[in-house]
């Protein structure tokens, strides 16, 4: 089974601990000890023995495990049922809980399919103990994969203890937010240009979608900033002073992300207000033009109606120049009203 796992493309070794084909490396175990260096353990049955040695740092990664595979969280590690319930939750806000012997951290990484129309995230759960780290995720986690690769290249990732592993994962996870922010900035610039070049109903739809995505980004990043704030304040004994310095850098990145999210929300709100103002102004111009035109035709309609009455005894009814007189009168009244409106600064439109 191990040979098949090593021969299959995209796998770095390790055994398949479940029956369905196509799913391998569900449970990855990486350990470090000063006398042995970095090792990748395969059988999860040896976890209990590995955890007994306090001079060894153990990193266990569970990627989309079944219920039977995830049972090691309770049987081997003895994690609290509430923490396990949060792991299984479909969507949960980022949080951090102190269970005395270990920390439970729930964070959100950027989903590869995330866009400015819909900001998506993937949930990642971490258990940080005295000499171990457990990562649990139902979907592929790029931050975990990159941190694992960094650990394989540099044993110091594990040699510095579980807080170092936590930092490396969070650092990669937070850095993945910045390309999304760049996309938001470009989209907002495009929308602002389109708002002033020609407001359409499609722009309003895009603005509302972008605003919802930014609200979700701000909410997720804000919760994760609070997590980092608690970590760098050293509220938890599991986080040493050396790791605090590195975690402060991640916190600074999250502060920048939340600030940019707030800035973009203000920009998109401004674009929305500008769009509505432009639409309102154009509506007012149309209504003004229609009002002036209607006002011009009121006396003309009166004159036409007056001379259109079929009475036998009407002044000028049989006059030779009556028809011409009616036209001259209507043109004179219309021109007089037009000049009156122009002097008062009332136009029927921008070009009138």
N, C-alpha and C positions, 0 to 999 in steps of 0.2 A: 504493500500500500504506500509506503514511504517513497519507493522508487518511482511509482506512478506520479506521486505529488511533485517530485523533483523534476520529472521529465515534462510535465505539463507546463506550457508557456504561462508566464506571469506569476508563477509561484516560486517562493524562495525556500522550498523545503518544508518539512513538517508533515504531520499526518492528518488525514481526514477523520474526524471524530464523530461522523454521522453518516447515515446511509444514503440520502438523496445525492445523486451524481451532480457534479458541477459546483459543489460548495465545499471548499477546502480551506484549511487554515482558519477555522472558526476560533480555535483556542491557540494563542501564541504565548509562549513563556520564554522570557529573556531574563537571565540572571547575571549578577556580577558579584564577584568576591575577590578580595585583594590577592589571595593565593591562587586563584583559578582564572581570573580575568573574566571576559564576557563570554557567556555561553547561551545557546538557545536550546532549551529543554523541550522535549516533545510530549511525553506522556503526562497528562494532567494528574494522574494518580500519584505522582511524586511531589505534588504541591505541598502537602502537609509536611513532608520531610524537609523540603526546601525552605519553608517558612520558619522552621525551628532554629535555623542558624541566624543569629542576630547580626553577624558580620556580612551577611549576604543580602543584596538588594534584588527583589523579585518584581518583575513587571509582567502582569498577565493581561493579555488583550483578548476580549471576546467580541467577535464580529458577527452580528446576526445569528446568535446561537438559538438553538431550540430550547424548550423548557427543560429537557433532560440535561443539556449541556450547561445551561445557566444555573442548574441546581448547585454547582460548586460554590456559588456566591453565598449560599446559606449553609451548605454542608461542610465546606472546607474553611471559608472565611468567617462564617457566622454573622453576616451583615444583618442589620435591623430590617424587619419586614416593611417598615415605612419607606426605607431607602430603596428596597427592591421594588416596591410598588411604584415609586417615582421612576425607576428605570423602565418599567413596562408601560408607563403612561404614554399615550400617543403624542400629546403635546403638553409641555410643562414649562413654566417660566424658569429662567436661570436662577439657581439658588445654591446656598452652601449651608450644610448642617454639620454640627460637631457632635459626634457620637463617642466622645472621650478617647476611645482607642484608635479612632480613624476619622478622617474628614470625608464627607460626601459632597462632591461638587458636580453640579449639573450645568452644562454650558451649551451654547448653540453655535455651530459653525455654519459658514455660508454654503448653501446648496449649489452644486455646479450649474443647475438649471435656473438659478436665481436671475432675475432681470429687474429692470426699472419698473416694469408693469406689475410684477409680483415678486416680492422679496421672500425667498424661501430659505429655510435653515434646516440643518440636521442636528439632532440632539445627541449629546455625548455625556456620558456619566463617568465620573472618576471617583475611586476610593483610594485615599492616601493614608497609609498606615505608617508605622514606625520603620518598617523595612520592606514595604511592598507598595506597589501601585497597581490598581485594577482599572482597566478602561473597558467600558461596555457601550456598544453602539449597534443599533439595528440596521443601519445602512453603512455603506463605505465611508470611512472618515479619512479625509486627506491629511488632516493635522496629525492624527495618530500614525499614519503611514510614514509621513515625513519625519516625525520624531523617532520612530523605530529605525528608519534608515540612518538618521543622525547618530543614534545610539550604536548601531553596527559599525559606523565609521569612527566614532569617538567614544571610547568606553567611559569617559568622564561624565557623560550624560547620566549614567546609572551610578557611577562611582561617587558622585556628589549627593546621592540619596534621593528618596522619593520627591522632595520638593523640586529638585532639579528636573525630574521627569515632568512634573506638573508644569513647570515654567516653560519647558520646550514645547509641550503640547499647546499651551495657551498662547504662546508667542506666535506659533505658526497659524493657529486658528484666528487670532485677531488680525494678523497681517493679511488674511484673505478678504477682509472687509474693504481694504483700500481700493482694489480694482472695481468693486461695486460702487464705491463712492465716486470714483472717476466717471463711471457710466452715468451716474445720477447727474453729475455736473454737466457732462456733454448734453444729456437729454434736456436739462433745464435751459441751457443756452439755446438749443434748437427751438424749444417751445417759445422762449422769449422773442426770438427772431420771427417766428411764425405769428405770434400774437399781434405784433405791430405791422407785419406785412399783410395780413389778412385773417381776421378772426372767423373761425368756423366752428360748427358744433363738435367736430372731431377733436379740436384742441381742448374743449371743455372735458371731454371724456378722458383724454390722455392726462390732463392735469389732475383730475380726481383720482385716477389710477396711481399716478406718481405720488400723490399726497398720501394715499393709503399705504403704499410701499414704504415711504419715508417714516410714517408713524410706526410701522412695525419695526423698521430698522432702529429707530430711536428707542422704542420700548425694550427691544432685546439688548442693545448695547448699553442702555442705562442700567438694566438689571446686572449685566456682567461687570459693569464698572463698580457697582456696589460690592460685588463679590471680591474683586481685586482690592478695593479699598479696605475691606475687612482683613484680607490676607496681609497687606503691607502694614497694617496697624498691629500685626502680630497678636491677634486675638486668640490664635490657636497655637499650642505648644509644638505641633508638628512642623510648623514653618520656622526655620532658623533665620538668623540675621543675614547670612550670606545670600540666601534665596530671596529675601525681602528686597534686596537691591535690584535683582533681576526682575522680580515681579513688579517693581515700581515702574520699570520701563514699559511693561505691558499695560499697566494702569494708565500711563501717560498716553499711550496709543489709543486706549479706549476713551479717554477724555477728549482727544482730538476727534475721534469718530463721532461721539455724541454731539460735540460742538458743531461739526460739519453737518450732521443730520439736522440739528436745529437751524443752522444757517440755510440749508437747502429747503427746509420747510417754510421758512420765511420768504425765500425767493419764489418758491412755487405759489405761496399764498399771494405774494405781490403780483405774480403773473396772472393768477386767477382773477384778482381784483382789476388788473389792467384789462383783461379780456372782457369781463363784465362791463367795465366802464366804456370800452370801445363799442361794444354791442349796444349799450344804452345810448351813447352819443349818436351812433348811426341811426338808431330808432328815432331819436329826437329830431335828427335832421330830416328824416323822411316825413315824420309827422308835421314838422314845421313847413316843409314844402307843400304837403297836401293841404294844410290849413290856409296858406297864402293863396294857393290856387282856388280852393273852395271860396275863400273870401272875395277874390277877384270876380268869380262867376255869379256871386249873389246878386249884385245890381244888374249884371247883364241878363240874368235869368228874369229878373223883375221887368226889365224893359221889353224883353222878348215876349214875356207873358202878357204884359199890358197891351202891346200892339197886336197880340194874337187873339184877343177877345173878339167875338163875332157879334158886335152890337151894330144896329143900323145907324144910329146917330152918335158917332164918335168923331172928335176933332181930328183932322188930318187923315181921316179914313180914306177919302177919295182924292187926297192931295197928290199931285203929280210926282213930287219929290219925297213923299212919305217914307218909302222903302229906303232911299238913300239917307234920309235924315235919321232913321232908326239905326243904320249901320254907323254913321258918323257919331251918333250919340253914344252907342255902346263902346266904340273904339276910344272915344274921348274919356269916358268914365273909367274904362279899364286902364288907359295910360295914366290918367290922373291918380288912380289908386296905387299903380305900380310905382310912380315917382314918390308918392307919399310914403310907401313902405321903404323905399330905398333911403329916403332922407331920415327915417326913423331907425335905420339899420336893420330892418326886417327883410331877409331875403328868402326866396323860395328854395334855395339850395346853395351849396358852396360855389357853383358856377353861374348863378343867376344874379 
